Amino acid sequence: MKEKIGLIGLGLVGTALAKNLLASGFKVIGFDIIKGKISNLEQMGGEGASNASEVASKVNRVILSLWDSNSVKEVVTGLLKGKKIPQCIIDTTTGDPEESRILAKKLLKFGVYFLDSPISGSSKQILNREGVFMVGGEREAFEGCKDIFKALAKKYFYLGPSGSGSKAKLASNLILGLNRLVLAEGLVFAEKIGLNIKDFLLLLKSTPAYSCAMDVKGEKMVEGNFEPESKIYQHNKDLEIILKYAKKAGQELPLTRVHKRILEEAIALGEGDLDNSAVIKQIRRLQIRE
C-alpha cells in the first residue's frame, strides 16, 4: 500500500482524482464542505475527515480541487494554522496565476512547496486518466510528485515558475471553450438547413474541421444529454479571469467576449449547473436581430 494522500474538494473533479488515486494503491483522506461528498469518498474506500486541518495532519502531500483562488487561499490559510502542515500542496483549481505565484512564495517561507497544477479535461476525461496536467512551481517539487501525476494522468507537463500552470490552463480553456461554441453553432446551423445532425457529427470527425470537442461534447449536444461533466458557470468564471489578464496584456479577445455573453445568457435562464455542452441550447434560442 502506498502513502496516504490528502484531498480537499470532492466535487466532480475531486471525486475522479480520488478514484484514480485509490485505483493506483494510494490511500486517500478527504474533506468537502458538503458531507454527502465525504460519504461518497468513504463508500469508494477512502477516509473522510471533519475538516481540512485534519486532512493535513495525516499526510505529507495534499491535493486541492476547489472553486477559485479565493477558496484556495482560505483553505491554505487554515492549513497553516493546523498542528501539522503538509510538505507539498498540489492545486488543481483553475485559478488566478498571480494569486498562485504569491501563495507559492508565501508557502516557501513555511517550507511548503506549492504546485499550481490545473487539469485540462472534463471530469469524465480525468476519471479515464485522459486529462492533462499543466504544472508550475519549483522543479524539485514537481519531480518529487511525479508518482502522483502518473497515477492521475497519462500526460503531465512542467511549465516553469509558479503561476505557469495556471497561465497555460487559461490559454487552453480559451481555445477549448471556443471549440465547443463553434461546434454548437455548426450543429445548429446544419440542423436548421435540414441535415441530420447525428450523421453530420460523424462526418465532421473525418473532416479538417475536426476538434476533440466533437468527441467529448458532440454526442451530448446531439442527444441533449447535459448531465454535468464540467459546468457552464465554471467556464464562465474562467472567462472572467481570461478577460482580466487579456486586459492587462492589452489584447482584445472579441470571440471570447461573445462566448462570455452567451454563457451569461444561459446562466440567467438557470442553466449554469448544466454541462458545458448545453451551450447549444442558447445557440438554438438566438434569433436574427434586425
N, C-alpha and C positions, 0 to 999 in steps of 0.2 A: 504494500500500500504506500502510495506517495504521500507527500506532506499535505497538510490541511491549508486550503486557500480561502481567504475571506472574500465575500461578495456582497456588496451593498447596492441595492436596487435590483428588484426581481420582477421587472416588467417583461415585455416580450423579448427584448434582447438579453436581459439578465437571466431569464429562465433558460434561454438557448445556451448561454455560456455555462450555466450550471450543469446542464445535461451533458455537455461535451467534456467538462472537467471530470465529472463523475465517471463517464464512459472511459476516460483515459487513466483512471485509477486514482485521481486526486480525491481527497476528502474535501467537502465544501461546507463552510458555515456561513449563513447568510442572514441579512436583515432587510426588511422593507417596511415602510410606514403602514402598508396595508397588510393586516395579519393573515388574510387568506392566502397571500402570496408566500408567506413564510410556511404556512401549512402545506402548500403545494410543493415547496422545496423539500420538506420533510418526507412527503409521500414519494418523492423521487429518490430518496436515500441520502439527502443532505441533512444538515443540522441547523435548526433555527436559533436565532439569537434575539434577545429582548431589545437590543439597541446596537448602534454602530460601534460603540466603545467595547462592547462585549465581543464583537467580531474581532476587533483589532487586538484584544487581549489574548487571543488564542492562536494568532497566526503571525507570520513574518511578512507575508505579502497579501495585499488587499486589492481587489478589482472593484472599480466604481462603474455603475451603469445608471446614470442619473439624467434628469431633465435638461439642466443647463449649468453654466459656470457658477451661478449663484448657489445652486444646490450643492455643487461640488465644494465650494468654499465653506458652506455651512457644515457639511459633513466632516471635512478635513479639520476645521477648527475644533469640532467636537472630539475628533480622534486625538488631537494634540493635547487635550485636557485629560485624556484617559491615563490609567495606570501604566499601560504599555502601548507604545506606538510602533507601527509596522516599519520594516526596513525599506519597503518599496510599495508605492501606490501606482497601479495601472488604471488610468482613467479612460474608459471607452466612450465617455459622454461627448457628443458633438457640441463643443463649447467655443468660447472666445479665445483665440490664440494668445492675445496679450495677457489675459487673465491666467492662462495656463503657464505662461513664462514667469509671471510674477509669483504664482503659487509655488512653482518648482524651485525658484530662487529662495523663497522663504523656508521651504521644507528642508533644503540642503543644510541650513543652519542647525536643524534638529537632527541631522544625519539621516534624513529620509529622502530616498530617490522618488521622483515623480515623473512618470512617463505619460504624456498625452498620447493616447492610443485609440483614436476613434476607428470605427469599422465601416467600410463601405459594403452595403448589402442589407437586405431585409432580414427580419428575424428568422424566416424560413431558410434563407441562404446561410445565415450564421449557424443555424442548427445543423445544416449539412456540411459545415466547415468550408463553405464557399465564400464567406466574407473575406475581405482583405483588410488587414491591419495596417495603419499608417502611423508610425511611431516617432515621436520627438522626445528629446531628453538626453541624459547622459548615456554615452555609448556603453559604458561599463554596465549600467543598469539594464539596458536592452539585451546585452549578451547574457546577463545573469537571469533573464526572464524568458529566454528562448524556449525553455521547456513548456512554459505556459502558452506562449504564442503557437507553438507546434501542436499543442493539444486542442487549440481553439480554431485554427485555420490552416489551410494548405499554403496560403501566401501571406507574408508579412514583410514590411519594408521599413528600414530605419532611414529617416529623412533628415536628421540633423538635430540642432539645439531644440530646447523646449519651445513648444508652440508650433513646430514644423508639422507635426502630425495633424494638428487642428487646422492649419492653413490648407494642407493637402485635402482634408476631408471637405472643407468648404468649397474649394475649387471643383472637386469631384462631384459634390452634390449639386452644384450649379448646372453642370453638364448632364448629370443623371436626371435631374428634375425636368429639364427642358426636353430630354429624350422622351420621357413619359408624356409630357404635354403634347409634343409633336405627334406621338403615336395616337393619343386620344383624338386629336384633331383630324388626323388622317383617316382613322377608322370611322369617325362620324361622317366625314366627307364621303367616303366610299359607301357608307350606309345610305346617305341622303340621295346619292345618284343611282341607287338601285343595286349595288353589289351585295352579295352575301359576305358579311364581314368575317365570318369564321373561315371561309375559303380564302378571302383576301389576306387575312393574317398569315395563313400558311404560305401563300405566295410571297408576301413581304419578306419572310425569313430567308428566302432564296434570292433576294434582290440586293443591289448596292444600298438600298435604304435601311438595311438591317441594323438593329442595335439590340443589345441584350435586354433592353426594356421590353422587347417583344416576347422574350422567353419568360421574364419574371412577372410582367404585368399584362401581357396581351390576352391570355386566356381569362384572367379576372375581368378585364374590360369587356370582352365579348360575351361572357356568361353573366355579367352583372353580379359577380361574387366579390363583395367589398369587405369581407371579414378581414380585419387588420393584420398585416404583417409588418407594416410601417404606416404611420398615420399622417393625414393631411395637416393637422395642426403642428405636428413635429417638424415637417418640412417647411411650413410657413415660418416657424421660429428660426430655422436655419437660414432662410432667405433674409430675415431681418439682419442677421449677423453679416451675411454676404454683402448686402447693400451698404451696411455700415463701413465695411473695410474697402469696398469699391469707392465710396465717397472719400475716404482718407487717401486712397491712391489716385484720386482724380479721374477715375474711369466711369463712364456711363455704361449701364447694363440695361439696355432697352427691352430685351426679351425677358430678362429676369423680372423687371418691373411689371410686365404684362402677366407673367406667371403668378407673381405675388397677388396681383389684383384678382385673378381668377380663383386662387386658393382662398382669399379673404371672402369672396362672394360665396364660396361653398361652405366656409365656416359659419358665415352669417345665417345660412339655411340649416344649421345644425349638423353638418356633415364632417366636422373636424376630427371625429374619432374614427371615421371610415378609413379604409386603406387608401394609399396614395393613388391607386388605380381609379378611384371614384372621381378623379378629376374629369373623367369622361362624362359624368352626369352634368357637370357645369358647362362643358363644351356643348352638349346637346341642347341646353337651355338658352344658349346665346342666340340672339336674333340680330339681323342686319339693322343698324341704326341709320335712318335716313338723315 
